[in-house]
Amino acid sequence: MRPGHLVILCAIALLCLGVVMVQSTGLTIGAGQPISFSTIALSRPAAYMGLALFAMFIASWAPVQRFVESKRIVASPVWMIPMALGACALVYAPGISREVNGATRWIGVTVPGIGALSIQPSEIAKWGAILFVAWFAVWRGPEIKRLVGGLAMGLAPVALISGLVLLEDLGTAALIGAVAVILLVAGGARWSHVFALAPVAGLVLIVGVLAEPYRMRRLAAFVDPFADPAGAGYHAIQSMAAVAGGGGFGRGLGFGLQKFGYLPEDQTDFIFAIICEELGLVGATLVLALYIGLLWSGWTIVRRERSAAMQLVGLGVLATVGFQAIINLAAVTGLGPTKGIALPLVSSGGTGWVLTAASLGILVGMDRRIAMREDAERENEPRRITPSMDELCEPA
């Protein structure tokens, strides 16, 4: 089994867990139709899972390396920047913007035969920024070591995207910026330049927190959630209650209590809390093991890749999935402030599932090309001829 196969298996396992748990958290008392295998298989989350796996397959065969290594500006990922900016700006367009819980992060579209769908443009920006930064680091080459013509030049377009996302989603904006810095440093930028620009980033984060009172309340609730148990600390308290209520083996699939009106956003941001409540420590360990297996196998692929651009793309995919999972798990377990960041491939969300699976498909394609290259190199190796017995016994 190659590392790419393990990436596929871990992704499928997480998606299956996501489909089942989204259905479980959606249970209501006195529902007219009981949950069965057929209702799960024909549900919207199952359809999103099918789209995600199809996107992974397409991305695994897409010419991503040719695109990222393109020396022509017209056919390069530089166009991901205006595309991402335009997509993020659409959340403010009248008629198609969709507001949920006071946040305008989605675009609402209606597809004939399917119905209303929501698209989260920040997901497009998040993955598009990885392709741009990887291309930029290779395009600049040794110039990446300069401050103005290197690190600052590469961060400026990403800062525009992050700034637009910051208006509605601080966590995703910080994630985009952090991954971009990691890729630029991996591409040759100097840490001293990163530290020189760090105060600017810190000032932007402070302004972003102070600009929205609810962000300050979330930070205060992280320090002491019981200071405002019915307000800012409610999410954290109910989430930790769900995690603690599962014990070792959980209450049983579908038998959780917190999802019945106690824990808000149980299908999205806090789905891991329901997993802990219904599947216990065993379920939580399974989720962590799947993410570790996914990241370990992906890192194995990145280490064996010879293309510098594709190495950066693979590193960006792993950093994004890993950091996003860590932020979500920290918020759910009370180890960090509550943030509206989903658990990759598990939390309900069609855009997130499809684009995350597509990014993992890039790793699968990298692994297949590495295997083909290694097979070709082994076939072209000169064969060692074993000396005959007469040659071995011939006196010197």
Residue pairs with C-beta under 8 A, 6 or more apart in sequence:
2 367
2 371
3 297
3 298
3 300
3 301
3 367
4 297
4 301
4 363
4 364
4 366
4 367
4 368
4 371
6 293
6 294
6 297
7 294
7 297
7 298
7 301
7 360
7 363
7 364
7 367
8 56
8 360
8 364
9 293
10 290
10 291
10 293
10 294
10 297
11 56
11 294
11 345
11 357
11 360
12 53
13 290
14 287
14 290
14 291
14 294
14 344
14 345
14 346
15 49
15 52
15 53
15 345
15 346
15 353
15 357
16 49
17 275
17 286
17 287
17 290
17 346
18 45
18 49
18 271
18 345
18 346
18 347
18 348
18 353
19 40
19 43
19 45
19 46
19 49
20 40
20 253
21 271
21 274
21 275
21 278
21 346
22 45
22 267
22 271
22 348
23 35
23 39
23 40
23 43
23 45
24 35
24 253
24 254
24 256
24 259
24 274
24 278
25 256
25 259
25 266
25 267
25 271
25 274
26 267
27 35
27 254
27 259
28 260
29 260
33 39
35 254
40 46
44 350
45 348
48 349
48 350
48 353
48 354
49 353
51 350
51 353
51 354
52 345
52 353
52 354
52 356
52 357
52 358
53 357
55 354
55 355
55 357
55 358
55 361
56 357
56 358
56 360
56 361
56 364
57 361
58 358
58 361
59 357
59 358
59 359
59 360
59 361
59 362
59 364
59 365
60 361
60 362
60 364
60 365
60 368
61 365
62 361
62 362
62 365
64 131
64 310
64 313
64 362
64 365
65 307
65 309
65 310
65 369
67 75
67 76
67 77
67 131
68 76
68 77
68 131
68 134
68 135
68 138
68 309
68 310
68 313
69 135
69 138
69 307
69 309
70 76
70 77
70 135
71 139
76 135
76 139
77 128
77 131
77 132
77 134
77 135
78 132
78 135
78 136
80 128
80 129
80 131
80 132
81 128
81 132
81 157
81 160
81 161
83 124
83 128
84 121
84 124
84 125
84 128
84 129
84 161
85 125
85 160
85 161
85 164
87 107
87 121
87 124
87 125
88 121
88 122
88 124
88 125
88 161
88 164
88 165
89 164
90 96
90 97
90 107
90 121
91 97
91 98
91 104
91 105
91 106
91 107
91 121
91 168
92 104
93 107
96 107
96 108
96 109
97 104
97 106
97 107
97 108
98 104
98 106
98 107
98 108
98 118
99 106
100 106
101 265
103 168
103 169
103 340
104 168
105 120
105 121
105 122
105 168
105 169
105 340
106 118
106 119
106 120
106 121
107 118
107 119
107 120
107 121
108 116
108 117
108 118
109 116
109 117
109 118
109 119
110 116
110 117
111 117
117 350
118 350
118 351
119 350
119 351
120 349
120 351
120 352
122 165
122 168
122 169
122 172
123 351
123 352
123 355
124 351
124 355
125 161
125 164
125 165
125 176
126 172
126 175
126 176
126 320
126 355
127 320
127 355
127 358
127 359
129 158
129 161
129 176
129 179
129 180
130 179
130 183
130 313
130 316
130 317
130 320
130 359
131 313
132 157
132 158
133 154
133 158
133 179
133 180
133 183
133 184
133 187
133 312
133 316
134 183
134 187
134 309
134 310
134 312
134 313
134 316
135 309
136 153
136 154
136 184
136 187
137 144
137 154
137 183
137 184
137 186
137 187
137 188
137 189
137 308
137 309
137 312
138 187
138 308
138 309
138 312
140 149
140 150
140 153
140 154
142 188
143 149
143 150
144 150
144 151
144 154
144 184
144 187
144 188
144 189
145 188
145 189
145 190
147 190
147 193
147 196
150 184
150 188
150 189
150 193
151 184
151 189
151 190
151 193
151 194
151 197
152 193
152 197
154 180
154 184
154 189
155 177
155 180
155 181
155 184
155 197
158 176
158 177
158 180
159 177
161 176
162 173
162 174
162 176
162 177
163 173
163 204
165 172
165 173
165 176
166 173
166 204
166 208
169 340
170 205
170 208
170 209
170 212
170 215
170 339
171 327
171 339
171 340
171 341
172 341
173 208
174 205
175 320
175 323
175 324
175 327
175 341
177 201
178 319
178 323
179 316
179 319
179 320
179 323
181 194
182 315
182 316
182 319
183 312
183 315
183 316
183 319
185 191
185 194
186 311
186 312
186 315
187 308
187 312
208 215
209 215
209 216
209 219
210 216
214 232
217 228
217 231
217 232
218 232
218 337
218 338
218 339
219 337
220 227
220 228
220 232
221 227
221 228
221 231
221 232
221 233
221 235
221 236
221 337
221 338
222 236
222 334
222 336
222 337
222 338
224 233
225 232
225 233
225 236
225 237
225 334
226 233
226 237
227 233
228 234
229 237
234 264
235 263
235 264
235 265
235 270
235 338
236 334
236 338
238 258
238 262
238 263
238 264
238 273
239 263
239 270
239 273
239 331
239 332
239 333
239 334
239 338
240 273
240 333
240 334
241 258
241 262
242 256
242 258
242 262
242 263
242 270
242 273
242 274
242 276
242 277
243 273
243 276
243 277
243 284
243 332
243 333
245 251
245 256
245 257
245 258
245 277
246 276
246 277
246 278
246 279
246 280
246 281
246 283
246 284
247 280
247 281
248 280
248 281
248 282
249 279
249 280
249 281
249 282
250 276
250 277
250 278
250 279
250 280
250 282
250 283
251 257
251 277
251 278
251 280
252 278
253 278
253 279
254 278
255 278
256 274
256 277
256 278
257 277
258 266
258 273
258 274
258 277
259 266
259 274
263 270
263 273
263 274
264 270
265 340
266 273
266 274
267 347
267 348
268 342
268 347
268 348
268 349
269 328
269 331
269 332
269 338
269 339
269 340
269 341
269 342
269 343
269 347
270 332
271 343
271 346
271 347
271 348
272 284
272 287
272 328
272 329
272 332
272 333
272 343
272 346
273 332
275 283
275 284
275 287
275 346
276 283
276 284
279 286
287 346
291 321
291 322
291 325
294 321
294 360
295 318
295 321
295 322
298 314
298 317
298 318
298 321
298 360
298 363
299 318
301 314
301 363
301 366
301 367
301 370
302 311
302 314
302 315
302 318
302 363
302 366
304 370
305 311
305 314
305 366
305 370
306 373
310 366
313 362
314 362
314 363
314 366
317 359
317 360
317 362
317 363
318 363
320 359
321 344
321 356
321 359
321 360
324 341
324 342
324 343
324 344
325 343
325 344
327 336
327 339
327 341
328 339
328 341
328 342
328 343
328 344
328 347
329 335
329 343
330 336
331 337
331 338
331 339
331 341
342 348
342 349
342 352
344 352
344 356
345 352
345 353
345 356
345 357
